Amino acid sequence: MGVLKTFRYAALLTCLAATAAKPEPDLLLRVASCVGRLSAQIEHHWLMSNQPTKGIETQRAHMLDILDALVTAEVATRALANRIDAKLAHASLLTQAAFSNDTRRATWAEKRAKQELALCSLMLPQPAAESPVAGDTDQVSAIEPVNQETWRASQ
Protein backbone atom coordinates (compact mmCIF):
# COMPACT_ATOMS: atom_id res chain seq x y z
CA MET A 1 0.00 0.00 0.00
CA GLY A 2 1.36 3.41 -0.91
CA VAL A 3 2.34 5.95 1.70
CA LEU A 4 -0.36 8.42 0.67
CA LYS A 5 -3.01 5.74 0.77
CA THR A 6 -1.84 4.68 4.22
CA PHE A 7 -2.03 8.27 5.45
CA ARG A 8 -5.53 8.63 4.03
CA TYR A 9 -6.78 5.53 5.84
CA ALA A 10 -5.02 6.56 9.03
CA ALA A 11 -6.64 10.00 8.82
CA LEU A 12 -10.05 8.46 8.18
CA LEU A 13 -9.74 6.05 11.09
CA THR A 14 -8.42 8.82 13.34
CA CYS A 15 -11.39 11.01 12.45
CA LEU A 16 -13.78 8.15 13.08
CA ALA A 17 -12.16 7.32 16.41
CA ALA A 18 -11.84 10.94 17.55
CA THR A 19 -15.43 11.95 16.85
CA ALA A 20 -16.86 10.03 19.79
CA ALA A 21 -15.98 7.34 22.24
CA LYS A 22 -19.04 5.42 21.07
CA PRO A 23 -19.60 5.07 17.35
CA GLU A 24 -22.83 6.28 15.83
CA PRO A 25 -25.16 3.27 15.57
CA ASP A 26 -26.10 4.21 12.00
CA LEU A 27 -22.47 4.38 10.89
CA LEU A 28 -21.62 1.10 12.58
CA LEU A 29 -24.59 -0.68 11.03
CA ARG A 30 -23.91 0.82 7.60
CA VAL A 31 -20.28 -0.31 7.64
CA ALA A 32 -21.27 -3.78 8.91
CA SER A 33 -23.87 -3.95 6.16
CA CYS A 34 -21.27 -3.02 3.54
CA VAL A 35 -18.90 -5.73 4.77
CA GLY A 36 -21.70 -8.28 4.46
CA ARG A 37 -22.69 -7.09 0.99
CA LEU A 38 -19.11 -7.11 -0.25
CA SER A 39 -18.67 -10.64 1.13
CA ALA A 40 -21.76 -11.80 -0.78
CA GLN A 41 -20.47 -10.10 -3.93
CA ILE A 42 -17.12 -11.90 -3.65
CA GLU A 43 -18.85 -15.26 -3.22
CA HIS A 44 -21.09 -14.53 -6.21
CA HIS A 45 -18.04 -13.73 -8.31
CA TRP A 46 -16.51 -17.04 -7.24
CA LEU A 47 -19.71 -18.79 -8.31
CA MET A 48 -19.71 -17.06 -11.68
CA SER A 49 -15.94 -17.77 -12.00
CA ASN A 50 -15.46 -15.43 -14.97
CA GLN A 51 -15.56 -12.27 -12.85
CA PRO A 52 -12.50 -10.81 -11.08
CA THR A 53 -12.67 -10.23 -7.32
CA LYS A 54 -9.45 -8.31 -6.60
CA GLY A 55 -11.05 -4.85 -6.38
CA ILE A 56 -13.97 -6.05 -4.28
CA GLU A 57 -11.66 -7.95 -1.94
CA THR A 58 -9.63 -4.78 -1.45
CA GLN A 59 -12.76 -2.75 -0.69
CA ARG A 60 -13.93 -5.41 1.76
CA ALA A 61 -10.55 -5.41 3.50
CA HIS A 62 -10.72 -1.64 3.94
CA MET A 63 -14.29 -1.83 5.22
CA LEU A 64 -13.23 -4.54 7.68
CA ASP A 65 -10.52 -2.20 8.97
CA ILE A 66 -13.09 0.52 9.54
CA LEU A 67 -15.50 -1.94 11.14
CA ASP A 68 -12.81 -3.18 13.51
CA ALA A 69 -12.22 0.41 14.59
CA LEU A 70 -15.92 0.95 15.28
CA VAL A 71 -16.90 -2.28 17.02
CA THR A 72 -16.88 -2.41 20.79
CA ALA A 73 -17.74 -5.34 23.03
CA GLU A 74 -21.23 -3.93 23.65
CA VAL A 75 -22.17 -3.74 19.95
CA ALA A 76 -20.19 -6.65 18.51
CA THR A 77 -23.15 -9.03 18.42
CA ARG A 78 -25.42 -6.47 16.79
CA ALA A 79 -22.78 -5.61 14.19
CA LEU A 80 -22.25 -9.27 13.32
CA ALA A 81 -26.00 -9.87 13.03
CA ASN A 82 -26.35 -6.87 10.73
CA ARG A 83 -23.41 -8.07 8.65
CA ILE A 84 -24.98 -11.52 8.22
CA ASP A 85 -28.41 -10.06 7.38
CA ALA A 86 -26.90 -7.78 4.73
CA LYS A 87 -24.91 -10.66 3.25
CA LEU A 88 -28.02 -12.79 2.93
CA ALA A 89 -30.03 -9.91 1.45
CA HIS A 90 -27.32 -9.14 -1.11
CA ALA A 91 -26.90 -12.81 -1.99
CA SER A 92 -30.64 -12.98 -2.60
CA LEU A 93 -30.46 -9.98 -4.94
CA LEU A 94 -27.54 -11.52 -6.84
CA THR A 95 -29.32 -14.86 -7.12
CA GLN A 96 -32.41 -13.16 -8.54
CA ALA A 97 -30.29 -11.14 -10.95
CA ALA A 98 -28.40 -14.19 -12.23
CA PHE A 99 -31.02 -16.93 -12.23
CA SER A 100 -34.49 -15.36 -12.35
CA ASN A 101 -36.71 -16.26 -15.31
CA ASP A 102 -38.46 -12.89 -14.99
CA THR A 103 -36.22 -10.41 -16.85
CA ARG A 104 -37.85 -7.40 -15.21
CA ARG A 105 -37.18 -8.79 -11.74
CA ALA A 106 -33.63 -9.81 -12.69
CA THR A 107 -32.87 -6.34 -14.04
CA TRP A 108 -34.27 -4.71 -10.90
CA ALA A 109 -32.26 -7.00 -8.62
CA GLU A 110 -29.03 -6.36 -10.52
CA LYS A 111 -29.60 -2.59 -10.44
CA ARG A 112 -30.41 -2.66 -6.72
CA ALA A 113 -27.30 -4.70 -5.91
CA LYS A 114 -25.12 -2.26 -7.86
CA GLN A 115 -26.70 0.69 -6.05
CA GLU A 116 -25.95 -0.82 -2.66
CA LEU A 117 -22.33 -1.51 -3.62
CA ALA A 118 -21.98 2.03 -4.97
CA LEU A 119 -23.12 3.42 -1.61
CA CYS A 120 -20.48 1.28 0.08
CA SER A 121 -17.80 2.51 -2.32
CA LEU A 122 -18.67 6.11 -1.47
CA MET A 123 -17.79 5.45 2.17
CA LEU A 124 -14.18 4.65 1.27
CA PRO A 125 -11.58 7.26 0.35
CA GLN A 126 -11.15 7.37 -3.40
CA PRO A 127 -7.64 7.21 -4.89
CA ALA A 128 -6.30 10.45 -6.32
CA ALA A 129 -6.46 10.79 -10.10
CA GLU A 130 -2.68 10.86 -10.50
CA SER A 131 -2.00 7.86 -8.27
CA PRO A 132 -1.92 4.34 -9.72
CA VAL A 133 -5.09 2.29 -9.37
CA ALA A 134 -5.08 -0.27 -6.56
CA GLY A 135 -3.97 -3.62 -7.89
CA ASP A 136 -2.14 -2.11 -10.89
CA THR A 137 1.29 -3.74 -10.65
CA ASP A 138 2.68 -2.24 -13.88
CA GLN A 139 3.09 1.20 -12.32
CA VAL A 140 5.51 1.58 -9.42
CA SER A 141 5.17 4.51 -7.08
CA ALA A 142 8.14 6.88 -7.00
CA ILE A 143 7.85 6.91 -3.21
CA GLU A 144 8.37 3.16 -2.88
CA PRO A 145 12.16 3.16 -3.57
CA VAL A 146 12.64 6.05 -1.13
CA ASN A 147 10.72 4.14 1.56
CA GLN A 148 12.79 1.04 0.93
CA GLU A 149 16.04 3.02 1.17
CA THR A 150 14.85 4.65 4.39
CA TRP A 151 13.99 1.27 5.84
CA ARG A 152 17.41 -0.15 4.91
CA ALA A 153 19.13 2.83 6.47
CA SER A 154 17.22 2.33 9.71
CA GLN A 155 18.32 -1.28 10.03
Sequence and secondary structure as in RCSB ss.txt:
>XXXX:A:sequence
MGVLKTFRYAALLTCLAATAAKPEPDLLLRVASCVGRLSAQIEHHWLMSNQPTKGIETQRAHMLDILDALVTAEV
ATRALANRIDAKLAHASLLTQAAFSNDTRRATWAEKRAKQELALCSLMLPQPAAESPVAGDTDQVSAIEPVNQET
WRASQ
>XXXX:A:secstr
  HHHHHHHHHHHHHHHHH SS  HHHHHHHHHHHHHHHHHHHHHHHT SS  HHHHHHHHHHHHHHHHH  TTT
HHHHHHHHHHHHHHHHHHHHHHHH S HHHHHHHHHHHHHHHHHHHHHS    TTS  TT  SS  SHHHHHHHH
HHHH 
